[in-house]
Amino acid sequence: MRREIWFHKVLWSYIPCHWKGWAVIVACVLPVGLGSDLGVSALDHFGYPEADWVPFLLLFLPAWISLFVIAKRHS
């Protein structure tokens, strides 16, 4: 069984060419944004406003890596 093509490789990046490619991007971006906002507000509530970058970094890196793996697999 062949894999579906969801992304086209252009130079060093992957461009979505199928609705499932866009769905994968949205499925990775929305939880990172929501989790980052919730994490920042929780840190502010507990008195750590200088650690605003921590939730974004903790959520962004795994999402970016998994999105890259999915895009590479479906290109």
LOTORKE-50257 format. One record per residue: x, y, z of N, C-alpha, C in turn. Coordinates in Angstrom, 2 decimals, m for minus. Example, Ala and Ser with C-alpha at 12.3 -4.5 7.8 and 13.67 -1.06 7.14 Angstrom:
# residues 2
<site><n_east>13.19</n_east><n_north>m5.69</n_north><n_up>7.80</n_up><ca_east>12.30</ca_east><ca_north>m4.50</ca_north><ca_up>7.80</ca_up><c_east>13.20</c_east><c_north>m3.30</c_north><c_up>7.80</c_up></site>
<site><n_east>12.85</n_east><n_north>m2.25</n_north><n_up>7.08</n_up><ca_east>13.67</ca_east><ca_north>m1.06</ca_north><ca_up>7.14</ca_up><c_east>12.90</c_east><c_north>0.03</c_north><c_up>7.87</c_up></site>
END
This chain:
# residues 75
<site><n_east>0.83</n_east><n_north>m1.18</n_north><n_up>0.00</n_up><ca_east>0.00</ca_east><ca_north>0.00</ca_north><ca_up>0.00</ca_up><c_east>0.88</c_east><c_north>1.25</c_north><c_up>0.00</c_up></site>
<site><n_east>0.61</n_east><n_north>2.16</n_north><n_up>m0.91</n_up><ca_east>1.41</ca_east><ca_north>3.38</ca_north><ca_up>m1.01</ca_up><c_east>0.89</c_east><c_north>4.45</c_north><c_up>m0.07</c_up></site>
<site><n_east>1.79</n_east><n_north>5.27</n_north><n_up>0.40</n_up><ca_east>1.39</ca_east><ca_north>6.39</ca_north><ca_up>1.26</ca_up><c_east>0.82</c_east><c_north>7.51</c_north><c_up>0.41</c_up></site>
<site><n_east>m0.11</n_east><n_north>8.25</n_north><n_up>0.99</n_up><ca_east>m0.65</ca_east><ca_north>9.42</ca_north><ca_up>0.31</ca_up><c_east>0.36</c_east><c_north>10.56</c_north><c_up>0.37</c_up></site>
<site><n_east>0.37</n_east><n_north>11.38</n_north><n_up>m0.65</n_up><ca_east>1.25</ca_east><ca_north>12.55</ca_north><ca_up>m0.69</ca_up><c_east>0.47</c_east><c_north>13.73</c_north><c_up>m0.12</c_up></site>
<site><n_east>0.89</n_east><n_north>14.20</n_north><n_up>1.05</n_up><ca_east>0.26</ca_east><ca_north>15.34</ca_north><ca_up>1.71</ca_up><c_east>1.12</c_east><c_north>16.59</c_north><c_up>1.62</c_up></site>
<site><n_east>2.42</n_east><n_north>16.42</n_north><n_up>1.39</n_up><ca_east>3.36</ca_east><ca_north>17.54</ca_north><ca_up>1.38</ca_up><c_east>4.29</c_east><c_north>17.41</c_north><c_up>0.17</c_up></site>
<site><n_east>4.65</n_east><n_north>18.57</n_north><n_up>m0.39</n_up><ca_east>5.69</ca_east><ca_north>18.63</ca_north><ca_up>m1.42</ca_up><c_east>6.94</c_east><c_north>19.20</c_north><c_up>m0.79</c_up></site>
<site><n_east>8.09</n_east><n_north>18.62</n_north><n_up>m1.14</n_up><ca_east>9.35</ca_east><ca_north>19.13</ca_north><ca_up>m0.63</ca_up><c_east>9.84</c_east><c_north>20.24</c_north><c_up>m1.56</c_up></site>
<site><n_east>10.05</n_east><n_north>21.41</n_north><n_up>m0.98</n_up><ca_east>10.57</ca_east><ca_north>22.56</ca_north><ca_up>m1.72</ca_up><c_east>11.81</c_east><c_north>23.05</c_north><c_up>m0.98</c_up></site>
<site><n_east>12.96</n_east><n_north>22.87</n_north><n_up>m1.61</n_up><ca_east>14.25</ca_east><ca_north>23.17</ca_north><ca_up>m1.01</ca_up><c_east>14.40</c_east><c_north>22.41</c_north><c_up>0.31</c_up></site>
<site><n_east>14.41</n_east><n_north>23.09</n_north><n_up>1.44</n_up><ca_east>14.60</ca_east><ca_north>22.41</ca_north><ca_up>2.72</ca_up><c_east>13.32</c_east><c_north>22.35</c_north><c_up>3.56</c_up></site>
<site><n_east>12.18</n_east><n_north>22.71</n_north><n_up>2.98</n_up><ca_east>10.94</ca_east><ca_north>22.71</ca_north><ca_up>3.73</ca_up><c_east>9.87</c_east><c_north>21.87</c_north><c_up>3.02</c_up></site>
<site><n_east>8.77</n_east><n_north>21.67</n_north><n_up>3.70</n_up><ca_east>7.67</ca_east><ca_north>20.90</ca_north><ca_up>3.17</ca_up><c_east>6.43</c_east><c_north>21.79</c_north><c_up>3.09</c_up></site>
<site><n_east>5.76</n_east><n_north>21.78</n_north><n_up>1.94</n_up><ca_east>4.58</ca_east><ca_north>22.59</ca_north><ca_up>1.70</ca_up><c_east>3.38</c_east><c_north>21.67</c_north><c_up>1.60</c_up></site>
<site><n_east>2.30</n_east><n_north>21.92</n_north><n_up>2.37</n_up><ca_east>1.13</ca_east><ca_north>21.06</ca_north><ca_up>2.28</ca_up><c_east>0.44</c_east><c_north>21.20</c_north><c_up>0.91</c_up></site>
<site><n_east>0.09</n_east><n_north>20.07</n_north><n_up>0.32</n_up><ca_east>m0.58</ca_east><ca_north>20.07</ca_north><ca_up>m0.98</ca_up><c_east>m1.90</c_east><c_north>19.31</c_north><c_up>m0.92</c_up></site>
<site><n_east>m2.31</n_east><n_north>18.87</n_north><n_up>0.24</n_up><ca_east>m3.52</ca_east><ca_north>18.08</ca_north><ca_up>0.43</ca_up><c_east>m4.19</c_east><c_north>18.59</c_north><c_up>1.70</c_up></site>
<site><n_east>m5.49</n_east><n_north>18.41</n_north><n_up>1.80</n_up><ca_east>m6.19</ca_east><ca_north>18.91</ca_north><ca_up>2.99</ca_up><c_east>m5.70</c_east><c_north>18.21</c_north><c_up>4.25</c_up></site>
<site><n_east>m5.23</n_east><n_north>16.98</n_north><n_up>4.13</n_up><ca_east>m4.72</ca_east><ca_north>16.27</ca_north><ca_up>5.31</ca_up><c_east>m3.42</c_east><c_north>16.88</c_north><c_up>5.80</c_up></site>
<site><n_east>m2.63</n_east><n_north>17.43</n_north><n_up>4.89</n_up><ca_east>m1.42</ca_east><ca_north>18.15</ca_north><ca_up>5.30</ca_up><c_east>m1.75</c_east><c_north>19.38</c_north><c_up>6.12</c_up></site>
<site><n_east>m2.75</n_east><n_north>20.13</n_north><n_up>5.68</n_up><ca_east>m3.20</ca_east><ca_north>21.30</ca_north><ca_up>6.45</ca_up><c_east>m3.78</c_east><c_north>20.87</c_north><c_up>7.78</c_up></site>
<site><n_east>m4.52</n_east><n_north>19.75</n_north><n_up>7.79</n_up><ca_east>m5.11</ca_east><ca_north>19.27</ca_north><ca_up>9.04</ca_up><c_east>m4.02</c_east><c_north>18.88</c_north><c_up>10.04</c_up></site>
<site><n_east>m2.93</n_east><n_north>18.28</n_north><n_up>9.57</n_up><ca_east>m1.83</ca_east><ca_north>17.91</ca_north><ca_up>10.46</ca_up><c_east>m1.18</c_east><c_north>19.15</c_north><c_up>11.06</c_up></site>
<site><n_east>m1.01</n_east><n_north>20.17</n_north><n_up>10.23</n_up><ca_east>m0.42</ca_east><ca_north>21.41</ca_north><ca_up>10.73</ca_up><c_east>m1.31</c_east><c_north>22.05</c_north><c_up>11.79</c_up></site>
<site><n_east>m2.61</n_east><n_north>22.11</n_north><n_up>11.52</n_up><ca_east>m3.54</ca_east><ca_north>22.69</ca_north><ca_up>12.50</ca_up><c_east>m3.56</c_east><c_north>21.86</c_north><c_up>13.78</c_up></site>
<site><n_east>m3.51</n_east><n_north>20.52</n_north><n_up>13.62</n_up><ca_east>m3.52</ca_east><ca_north>19.65</ca_north><ca_up>14.79</ca_up><c_east>m2.26</c_east><c_north>19.79</c_north><c_up>15.63</c_up></site>
<site><n_east>m1.18</n_east><n_north>20.28</n_north><n_up>15.06</n_up><ca_east>0.04</ca_east><ca_north>20.53</ca_north><ca_up>15.84</ca_up><c_east>0.09</c_east><c_north>21.94</c_north><c_up>16.39</c_up></site>
<site><n_east>m0.40</n_east><n_north>22.91</n_north><n_up>15.64</n_up><ca_east>m0.28</ca_east><ca_north>24.31</ca_north><ca_up>16.03</ca_up><c_east>m1.27</c_east><c_north>24.69</c_north><c_up>17.14</c_up></site>
<site><n_east>m2.51</n_east><n_north>24.25</n_north><n_up>17.03</n_up><ca_east>m3.52</ca_east><ca_north>24.63</ca_north><ca_up>18.02</ca_up><c_east>m3.19</c_east><c_north>24.17</c_north><c_up>19.44</c_up></site>
<site><n_east>m2.83</n_east><n_north>22.91</n_north><n_up>19.66</n_up><ca_east>m2.48</ca_east><ca_north>22.52</ca_north><ca_up>21.03</ca_up><c_east>m1.25</c_east><c_north>23.24</c_north><c_up>21.58</c_up></site>
<site><n_east>m0.28</n_east><n_north>23.54</n_north><n_up>20.71</n_up><ca_east>0.91</ca_east><ca_north>24.26</ca_north><ca_up>21.18</ca_up><c_east>0.52</c_east><c_north>25.67</c_north><c_up>21.61</c_up></site>
<site><n_east>m0.29</n_east><n_north>26.35</n_north><n_up>20.82</n_up><ca_east>m0.72</ca_east><ca_north>27.70</ca_north><ca_up>21.18</ca_up><c_east>m1.56</c_east><c_north>27.73</c_north><c_up>22.44</c_up></site>
<site><n_east>m2.52</n_east><n_north>26.82</n_north><n_up>22.53</n_up><ca_east>m3.38</ca_east><ca_north>26.77</ca_north><ca_up>23.71</ca_up><c_east>m2.59</c_east><c_north>26.38</c_north><c_up>24.96</c_up></site>
<site><n_east>m1.76</n_east><n_north>25.35</n_north><n_up>24.84</n_up><ca_east>m0.96</ca_east><ca_north>24.92</ca_north><ca_up>25.98</ca_up><c_east>0.04</c_east><c_north>25.97</c_north><c_up>26.42</c_up></site>
<site><n_east>0.61</n_east><n_north>26.67</n_north><n_up>25.46</n_up><ca_east>1.55</ca_east><ca_north>27.74</ca_north><ca_up>25.79</ca_up><c_east>0.85</c_east><c_north>28.88</c_north><c_up>26.53</c_up></site>
<site><n_east>m0.33</n_east><n_north>29.26</n_north><n_up>26.05</n_up><ca_east>m1.08</ca_east><ca_north>30.32</ca_north><ca_up>26.72</ca_up><c_east>m1.49</c_east><c_north>29.91</c_north><c_up>28.13</c_up></site>
<site><n_east>m1.95</n_east><n_north>28.69</n_north><n_up>28.29</n_up><ca_east>m2.32</ca_east><ca_north>28.21</ca_north><ca_up>29.62</ca_up><c_east>m1.11</c_east><c_north>28.12</c_north><c_up>30.55</c_up></site>
<site><n_east>0.01</n_east><n_north>27.67</n_north><n_up>30.00</n_up><ca_east>1.23</ca_east><ca_north>27.58</ca_north><ca_up>30.81</ca_up><c_east>1.73</c_east><c_north>28.94</c_north><c_up>31.25</c_up></site>
<site><n_east>1.69</n_east><n_north>29.91</n_north><n_up>30.35</n_up><ca_east>2.12</ca_east><ca_north>31.27</ca_north><ca_up>30.69</ca_up><c_east>1.22</c_east><c_north>31.87</c_north><c_up>31.75</c_up></site>
<site><n_east>m0.09</n_east><n_north>31.67</n_north><n_up>31.60</n_up><ca_east>m1.00</ca_east><ca_north>32.23</ca_north><ca_up>32.62</ca_up><c_east>m0.82</c_east><c_north>31.52</c_north><c_up>33.96</c_up></site>
<site><n_east>m0.54</n_east><n_north>30.23</n_north><n_up>33.96</n_up><ca_east>m0.29</ca_east><ca_north>29.52</ca_north><ca_up>35.22</ca_up><c_east>1.00</c_east><c_north>30.01</c_north><c_up>35.87</c_up></site>
<site><n_east>2.04</n_east><n_north>30.23</n_north><n_up>35.07</n_up><ca_east>3.30</ca_east><ca_north>30.75</ca_north><ca_up>35.62</ca_up><c_east>3.11</c_east><c_north>32.15</c_north><c_up>36.18</c_up></site>
<site><n_east>2.34</n_east><n_north>32.98</n_north><n_up>35.49</n_up><ca_east>2.06</ca_east><ca_north>34.33</ca_north><ca_up>36.01</ca_up><c_east>1.29</c_east><c_north>34.25</c_north><c_up>37.32</c_up></site>
<site><n_east>0.35</n_east><n_north>33.33</n_north><n_up>37.39</n_up><ca_east>m0.46</ca_east><ca_north>33.19</ca_north><ca_up>38.60</ca_up><c_east>0.38</c_east><c_north>32.75</c_north><c_up>39.80</c_up></site>
<site><n_east>1.36</n_east><n_north>31.89</n_north><n_up>39.56</n_up><ca_east>2.20</ca_east><ca_north>31.40</ca_north><ca_up>40.65</ca_up><c_east>3.43</c_east><c_north>32.27</c_north><c_up>40.91</c_up></site>
<site><n_east>3.54</n_east><n_north>33.38</n_north><n_up>40.19</n_up><ca_east>4.60</ca_east><ca_north>34.34</ca_north><ca_up>40.49</ca_up><c_east>5.89</c_east><c_north>34.15</c_north><c_up>39.73</c_up></site>
<site><n_east>5.83</n_east><n_north>33.56</n_north><n_up>38.54</n_up><ca_east>7.03</ca_east><ca_north>33.39</ca_north><ca_up>37.71</ca_up><c_east>6.83</c_east><c_north>34.04</c_north><c_up>36.35</c_up></site>
<site><n_east>6.64</n_east><n_north>35.34</n_north><n_up>36.29</n_up><ca_east>6.39</ca_east><ca_north>35.96</ca_north><ca_up>34.98</ca_up><c_east>7.61</c_east><c_north>35.98</c_north><c_up>34.07</c_up></site>
<site><n_east>8.81</n_east><n_north>35.83</n_north><n_up>34.63</n_up><ca_east>10.02</ca_east><ca_north>35.86</ca_north><ca_up>33.80</ca_up><c_east>10.25</c_east><c_north>34.55</c_north><c_up>33.07</c_up></site>
<site><n_east>9.47</n_east><n_north>33.52</n_north><n_up>33.35</n_up><ca_east>9.63</ca_east><ca_north>32.22</ca_north><ca_up>32.70</ca_up><c_east>8.59</c_east><c_north>32.01</c_north><c_up>31.61</c_up></site>
<site><n_east>8.23</n_east><n_north>33.07</n_north><n_up>30.89</n_up><ca_east>7.20</ca_east><ca_north>32.98</ca_north><ca_up>29.86</ca_up><c_east>7.59</c_east><c_north>32.08</c_north><c_up>28.69</c_up></site>
<site><n_east>8.86</n_east><n_north>31.93</n_north><n_up>28.40</n_up><ca_east>9.30</ca_east><ca_north>31.16</ca_north><ca_up>27.25</ca_up><c_east>9.29</c_east><c_north>29.66</c_north><c_up>27.50</c_up></site>
<site><n_east>9.23</n_east><n_north>29.23</n_north><n_up>28.76</n_up><ca_east>9.34</ca_east><ca_north>27.80</ca_north><ca_up>29.09</ca_up><c_east>8.19</c_east><c_north>26.96</c_north><c_up>28.52</c_up></site>
<site><n_east>6.91</n_east><n_north>27.34</n_north><n_up>28.71</n_up><ca_east>5.85</ca_east><ca_north>26.49</ca_north><ca_up>28.16</ca_up><c_east>5.89</c_east><c_north>26.38</c_north><c_up>26.64</c_up></site>
<site><n_east>6.19</n_east><n_north>27.50</n_north><n_up>25.98</n_up><ca_east>6.24</ca_east><ca_north>27.46</ca_north><ca_up>24.52</ca_up><c_east>7.34</c_east><c_north>26.52</c_north><c_up>24.05</c_up></site>
<site><n_east>8.51</n_east><n_north>26.63</n_north><n_up>24.66</n_up><ca_east>9.63</ca_east><ca_north>25.78</ca_north><ca_up>24.24</ca_up><c_east>9.36</c_east><c_north>24.31</c_north><c_up>24.53</c_up></site>
<site><n_east>8.77</n_east><n_north>24.02</n_north><n_up>25.68</n_up><ca_east>8.47</ca_east><ca_north>22.64</ca_north><ca_up>26.03</ca_up><c_east>7.44</c_east><c_north>22.01</c_north><c_up>25.10</c_up></site>
<site><n_east>6.53</n_east><n_north>22.80</n_north><n_up>24.58</n_up><ca_east>5.51</ca_east><ca_north>22.28</ca_north><ca_up>23.68</ca_up><c_east>5.90</c_east><c_north>22.39</c_north><c_up>22.21</c_up></site>
<site><n_east>6.65</n_east><n_north>23.42</n_north><n_up>21.87</n_up><ca_east>6.99</ca_east><ca_north>23.67</ca_north><ca_up>20.47</ca_up><c_east>7.95</c_east><c_north>22.63</c_north><c_up>19.90</c_up></site>
<site><n_east>8.99</n_east><n_north>22.31</n_north><n_up>20.63</n_up><ca_east>10.00</ca_east><ca_north>21.38</ca_north><ca_up>20.09</ca_up><c_east>9.45</c_east><c_north>19.99</c_north><c_up>19.77</c_up></site>
<site><n_east>8.69</n_east><n_north>19.34</n_north><n_up>20.65</n_up><ca_east>8.13</ca_east><ca_north>18.03</ca_north><ca_up>20.28</ca_up><c_east>7.13</c_east><c_north>18.13</c_north><c_up>19.12</c_up></site>
<site><n_east>6.34</n_east><n_north>19.20</n_north><n_up>19.08</n_up><ca_east>5.38</ca_east><ca_north>19.36</ca_north><ca_up>17.99</ca_up><c_east>6.11</c_east><c_north>19.59</c_north><c_up>16.66</c_up></site>
<site><n_east>7.16</n_east><n_north>20.38</n_north><n_up>16.68</n_up><ca_east>7.92</ca_east><ca_north>20.66</ca_north><ca_up>15.47</ca_up><c_east>8.59</c_east><c_north>19.39</c_north><c_up>14.94</c_up></site>
<site><n_east>9.17</n_east><n_north>18.61</n_north><n_up>15.84</n_up><ca_east>9.83</ca_east><ca_north>17.37</ca_north><ca_up>15.43</ca_up><c_east>8.81</c_east><c_north>16.38</c_north><c_up>14.87</c_up></site>
<site><n_east>7.67</n_east><n_north>16.21</n_north><n_up>15.53</n_up><ca_east>6.68</ca_east><ca_north>15.26</ca_north><ca_up>15.03</ca_up><c_east>6.06</c_east><c_north>15.75</c_north><c_up>13.72</c_up></site>
<site><n_east>5.87</n_east><n_north>17.05</n_north><n_up>13.56</n_up><ca_east>5.36</ca_east><ca_north>17.57</ca_north><ca_up>12.30</ca_up><c_east>6.37</c_east><c_north>17.35</c_north><c_up>11.17</c_up></site>
<site><n_east>7.64</n_east><n_north>17.53</n_north><n_up>11.46</n_up><ca_east>8.68</ca_east><ca_north>17.28</ca_north><ca_up>10.46</ca_up><c_east>8.70</c_east><c_north>15.80</c_north><c_up>10.05</c_up></site>
<site><n_east>8.57</n_east><n_north>14.90</n_north><n_up>11.01</n_up><ca_east>8.57</ca_east><ca_north>13.46</ca_north><ca_up>10.71</ca_up><c_east>7.36</c_east><c_north>13.08</c_north><c_up>9.87</c_up></site>
<site><n_east>6.19</n_east><n_north>13.61</n_north><n_up>10.20</n_up><ca_east>4.99</ca_east><ca_north>13.32</ca_north><ca_up>9.43</ca_up><c_east>5.11</c_east><c_north>13.88</c_north><c_up>8.01</c_up></site>
<site><n_east>5.61</n_east><n_north>15.11</n_north><n_up>7.88</n_up><ca_east>5.77</ca_east><ca_north>15.71</ca_north><ca_up>6.57</ca_up><c_east>6.77</c_east><c_north>14.94</c_north><c_up>5.71</c_up></site>
<site><n_east>7.84</n_east><n_north>14.48</n_north><n_up>6.32</n_up><ca_east>8.83</ca_east><ca_north>13.71</ca_north><ca_up>5.57</ca_up><c_east>8.25</c_east><c_north>12.37</c_north><c_up>5.13</c_up></site>
<site><n_east>7.47</n_east><n_north>11.75</n_north><n_up>5.99</n_up><ca_east>6.88</ca_east><ca_north>10.46</ca_north><ca_up>5.67</ca_up><c_east>5.84</c_east><c_north>10.58</c_north><c_up>4.55</c_up></site>
<site><n_east>5.10</n_east><n_north>11.66</n_north><n_up>4.53</n_up><ca_east>4.03</ca_east><ca_north>11.83</ca_north><ca_up>3.54</ca_up><c_east>4.42</c_east><c_north>12.81</c_north><c_up>2.44</c_up></site>
<site><n_east>5.66</n_east><n_north>12.83</n_north><n_up>2.04</n_up><ca_east>6.07</ca_east><ca_north>13.68</ca_north><ca_up>0.92</ca_up><c_east>6.51</c_east><c_north>12.82</c_north><c_up>m0.25</c_up></site>
END
